[in-house]
């Protein structure tokens, strides 16, 4: 993908995050967001919550770090040590940028009465969703997986981890979508010019 197309893709993803952030608490999107949250909340049982906790844990640093180390080792075998460090740099930089963006947006989380986990910081974009997508995307890139397989893996990570956070009552659905969009934008922004589609 050319440098211009990469920047346009990153800008489009970031623009979508801005639209979500500005409309998530007002109007049609806000109503749909809250209705979807309540549907999930009304249907969560003990088994679903247990699964949600396990899936959510996959986007914690303790689970992400080994994936990044393995991806770095795979990248080192294929190229330079700089390529080996890239997954950690991409994910670490994206996590810092997401945190700052979240503080600027400062969207409130769902009511504390719905929480089944202890959240950290503001709600949008979702930290766990962002970290899951960044990790899968950076790891796939490091080991040479591109195109549809990488996109499918990132979408699966966003859907699974994002749904777990909504189920645990700590995120609105729009937060999850924003986390996915932010991560995709960040991955486009940080992709090498020579990367295949």
C-alpha positions as a printed NumPy array, in Angstrom:
array([[  0.   ,   0.   ,   0.   ],
       [  1.402,   3.387,  -0.971],
       [  2.268,   6.02 ,   1.612],
       [ -0.632,   8.223,   0.492],
       [ -3.149,   5.387,   0.679],
       [ -1.846,   4.404,   4.126],
       [ -2.296,   7.962,   5.393],
       [ -5.767,   8.22 ,   3.858],
       [ -6.801,   4.917,   5.469],
       [ -5.434,   6.061,   8.834],
       [ -7.193,   9.432,   8.495],
       [-10.491,   7.742,   7.58 ],
       [-10.303,   5.454,  10.622],
       [ -9.453,   8.361,  12.927],
       [-12.237,  10.449,  11.403],
       [-14.693,   7.639,  12.14 ],
       [-13.492,   7.584,  15.765],
       [-14.131,  11.346,  15.999],
       [-17.652,  10.9  ,  14.575],
       [-18.359,   8.126,  17.077],
       [-16.974,  10.172,  19.95 ],
       [-19.032,  13.239,  19.042],
       [-22.288,  11.351,  18.507],
       [-22.069,   8.506,  21.021],
       [-23.913,  10.347,  23.791],
       [-26.49 ,  12.239,  21.7  ],
       [-29.064,  11.357,  19.073],
       [-29.785,   8.147,  17.19 ],
       [-26.408,   6.535,  17.819],
       [-26.659,   7.145,  21.562],
       [-30.042,   5.46 ,  21.74 ],
       [-28.883,   2.464,  19.72 ],
       [-25.731,   2.215,  21.823],
       [-27.675,   2.117,  25.067],
       [-30.295,  -0.303,  23.752],
       [-27.618,  -2.746,  22.555],
       [-25.86 ,  -2.487,  25.92 ],
       [-29.098,  -3.241,  27.788],
       [-29.86 ,  -6.234,  25.559],
       [-26.465,  -7.739,  26.405],
       [-26.806,  -6.868,  30.081],
       [-30.227,  -8.532,  30.312],
       [-28.95 , -11.771,  28.807],
       [-25.673, -12.305,  30.63 ],
       [-25.672, -15.474,  32.712],
       [-22.984, -17.117,  34.811],
       [-21.488, -19.106,  31.911],
       [-21.418, -16.125,  29.556],
       [-19.761, -13.967,  32.208],
       [-17.129, -16.651,  32.835],
       [-16.352, -16.816,  29.101],
       [-16.289, -13.005,  28.903],
       [-13.753, -12.811,  31.731],
       [-11.503, -15.372,  29.996],
       [-11.702, -13.633,  26.609],
       [-11.172, -10.219,  28.178],
       [ -8.015, -11.497,  29.891],
       [ -6.52 , -12.186,  26.451],
       [ -6.096,  -8.425,  25.999],
       [ -4.23 ,  -7.878,  29.253],
       [ -0.462,  -7.202,  29.215],
       [  0.266, -10.638,  30.718],
       [ -1.26 , -12.303,  27.649],
       [ -0.171,  -9.733,  25.064],
       [  3.524,  -9.621,  26.003],
       [  4.342, -13.269,  25.124],
       [  2.561, -12.867,  21.77 ],
       [  4.676,  -9.812,  20.966],
       [  7.881, -11.578,  22.029],
       [  7.085, -14.567,  19.805],
       [  6.199, -12.268,  16.913],
       [  9.476, -10.426,  17.424],
       [ 11.425, -13.684,  17.348],
       [  9.629, -14.652,  14.138],
       [ 10.411, -11.251,  12.614],
       [ 14.067, -11.5  ,  13.653],
       [ 14.383, -14.802,  11.795],
       [ 12.919, -13.202,   8.679],
       [ 14.824,  -9.919,   8.839],
       [ 16.576,  -7.46 ,  11.115],
       [ 16.412,  -6.821,  14.848],
       [ 14.644,  -3.57 ,  14.018],
       [ 11.809,  -5.633,  12.538],
       [ 11.862,  -7.746,  15.692],
       [ 11.282,  -4.664,  17.851],
       [  8.515,  -3.295,  15.615],
       [  5.568,  -5.207,  17.179],
       [  6.366,  -3.889,  20.665],
       [  6.883,  -0.353,  19.37 ],
       [  3.644,  -0.371,  17.361],
       [  1.549,  -1.756,  20.227],
       [  3.224,   0.389,  22.903],
       [  2.91 ,   3.57 ,  20.857],
       [ -0.701,   2.803,  19.983],
       [ -1.566,   2.138,  23.625],
       [ -0.112,   5.501,  24.678],
       [ -1.911,   7.337,  21.87 ],
       [ -5.221,   5.625,  22.725],
       [ -4.886,   6.605,  26.386],
       [ -4.317,  10.254,  25.482],
       [ -7.208,  10.26 ,  23.033],
       [ -9.456,   8.672,  25.644],
       [ -8.614,  11.442,  28.098],
       [ -9.43 ,  14.106,  25.507],
       [-12.791,  12.497,  24.664],
       [-13.514,  11.689,  28.342],
       [-16.618,   9.586,  27.693],
       [-18.205,   8.161,  30.821],
       [-18.506,   4.426,  31.237],
       [-21.816,   2.628,  31.713],
       [-23.257,   2.875,  35.238],
       [-21.076,   1.256,  37.905],
       [-24.029,  -0.926,  38.909],
       [-23.538,  -2.882,  35.672],
       [-19.788,  -3.522,  36.107],
       [-18.582,  -7.092,  36.525],
       [-14.937,  -6.011,  36.195],
       [-12.985,  -3.049,  37.497],
       [-12.389,  -0.654,  34.584],
       [ -9.568,   1.824,  34.213],
       [ -9.888,   5.323,  32.788],
       [-12.482,   6.601,  30.353],
       [-14.658,   4.555,  28.065],
       [-13.936,   5.472,  24.427],
       [-12.007,   3.99 ,  22.655],
       [-12.011,   0.639,  24.446],
       [ -8.532,  -0.136,  25.779],
       [ -8.934,  -3.911,  25.626],
       [-10.331,  -3.868,  22.083],
       [ -7.576,  -1.54 ,  20.913],
       [ -4.857,  -3.653,  22.514],
       [ -6.274,  -6.891,  21.067],
       [ -6.424,  -5.523,  17.517],
       [ -3.026,  -3.839,  17.747],
       [ -1.434,  -7.04 ,  19.044],
       [ -2.959,  -9.28 ,  16.39 ],
       [ -2.214,  -6.789,  13.612],
       [  1.385,  -6.113,  14.668],
       [  2.1  ,  -9.81 ,  15.255],
       [  0.611, -10.793,  11.895],
       [  2.691,  -8.138,  10.143],
       [  5.849,  -9.271,  11.939],
       [  5.508, -12.88 ,  10.824],
       [  4.48 , -11.985,   7.263],
       [  0.714, -12.526,   7.356],
       [ -1.088,  -9.841,   5.339],
       [ -4.321,  -9.193,   3.48 ],
       [ -7.557, -11.018,   4.207],
       [ -6.146, -13.449,   6.816],
       [ -4.708, -10.593,   8.893],
       [ -7.897,  -8.526,   8.523],
       [-10.049, -11.493,   9.579],
       [ -7.864, -12.122,  12.635],
       [ -8.093,  -8.461,  13.679],
       [-11.871,  -8.436,  13.233],
       [-12.165, -11.614,  15.299],
       [-10.012, -10.087,  18.047],
       [-12.092,  -6.901,  18.043],
       [-15.377,  -8.785,  18.08 ],
       [-14.436, -11.29 ,  20.755],
       [-12.646,  -8.993,  23.163],
       [-15.023,  -6.098,  22.514],
       [-18.092,  -8.237,  23.155],
       [-16.515,  -9.486,  26.386],
       [-16.101,  -5.902,  27.63 ],
       [-19.723,  -5.051,  26.84 ],
       [-20.837,  -8.263,  28.547],
       [-18.825,  -7.33 ,  31.633],
       [-20.682,  -4.015,  31.692],
       [-17.657,  -1.73 ,  31.433],
       [-18.067,  -0.501,  27.842],
       [-20.768,   0.729,  25.511],
       [-20.777,  -0.97 ,  22.074],
       [-19.62 ,   2.287,  20.417],
       [-16.473,   2.19 ,  22.59 ],
       [-15.611,  -1.192,  21.108],
       [-16.149,  -0.019,  17.527],
       [-14.013,   3.048,  18.256],
       [-11.253,   0.836,  19.698],
       [-11.232,  -1.303,  16.574],
       [-11.202,   1.737,  14.268],
       [ -8.452,   3.442,  16.253],
       [ -6.269,   0.311,  16.159],
       [ -6.793,  -0.17 ,  12.421],
       [ -5.903,   3.479,  11.826],
       [ -2.784,   3.174,  13.971],
       [ -1.698,   0.024,  12.15 ],
       [ -2.097,   1.798,   8.795],
       [ -0.161,   4.78 ,  10.091],
       [  2.724,   2.608,  11.28 ],
       [  2.865,   0.142,   8.4  ],
       [  6.025,   0.087,   6.283],
       [  5.681,   1.482,   2.767],
       [  6.724,  -1.855,   1.277],
       [  4.103,  -3.903,   3.136],
       [  1.914,  -6.051,   0.846],
       [ -1.83 ,  -5.567,   0.901]])
